[in-house]
Amino acid sequence: MSAPERAAAQGTGAVASETAKKVDVKSLNPADRPPPKGQDAAVKLYSAKKFAAARAQFEKFVSDGTADINTYAYLAYCLYNQRQYSKAVRAFDFVAKNATHSLTLQRSAENSASTLRSYMSGVCPGSCIKANDPRWGRLEGHPADEDWLKFPDQDHQGYHAWSRHHIGEVIVYEHGIAVNKGKCPICGGTGVVGRLKDGDPLPH
């Protein structure tokens, strides 16, 4: 199970069962609801990679108003594994917005949605230099028709920069300094990937 999936499997601050008895569960936000009755069985289906059957159970909890935030997270992963990426993005967005008691779950959902959007738009989801980066600009001492991407040193004392000739190369920080690690292994140094469409094989 991946780190995001483990995060989804963990508790996210749902109200205690005693409180649930006194409050109409359907009136609560998903992050404040207890796990719906039967969710453990649905999670077992998911763990067994029976995504269609698990999805049906999670969608039932959503439709009857008892779904907690983990229900929505597992539903998002079911949609993803069933290659329904458009629906999966919306489901991850919902989790990112509503996982108010779990920063881990919130961030994993944000990352999943962002990665899927990149693939679906044909942009490499890796940390390589992209042609559509909004930070491109001119650099003093270089031709006016050249674009450069600046990476400030983390001590704010200087910077390193790369031109468009380096699109598709991975830039990482080491000891506070931006370092070029060469061609991105995801896109092969192009900065782009094939556009992911619903039904396509899962991206790697």
HELIX and SHEET records of a PDB file:
HELIX    1   1 ALA A    3  ALA A    9  1                                   7    
HELIX    2   2 SER A   17  LYS A   22  1                                   6    
HELIX    3   3 VAL A   25  SER A   27  5                                   3    
HELIX    4   4 PRO A   30  ASP A   32  5                                   3    
HELIX    5   5 GLN A   39  SER A   47  1                                   9    
HELIX    6   6 PHE A   51  SER A   63  1                                  13    
HELIX    7   7 ILE A   69  ASN A   81  1                                  13    
HELIX    8   8 TYR A   85  ASN A   98  1                                  14    
HELIX    9   9 LEU A  103  SER A  121  1                                  19    
HELIX   10  10 ARG A  164  HIS A  166  5                                   3    
SHEET    1   A 2 TRP A 148  PRO A 152  0                                        
SHEET    2   A 2 TYR A 159  SER A 163 -1                                        
SHEET    1   B 2 GLU A 169  GLU A 174  0                                        
SHEET    2   B 2 ILE A 177  LYS A 183 -1                                        
END                                                                             
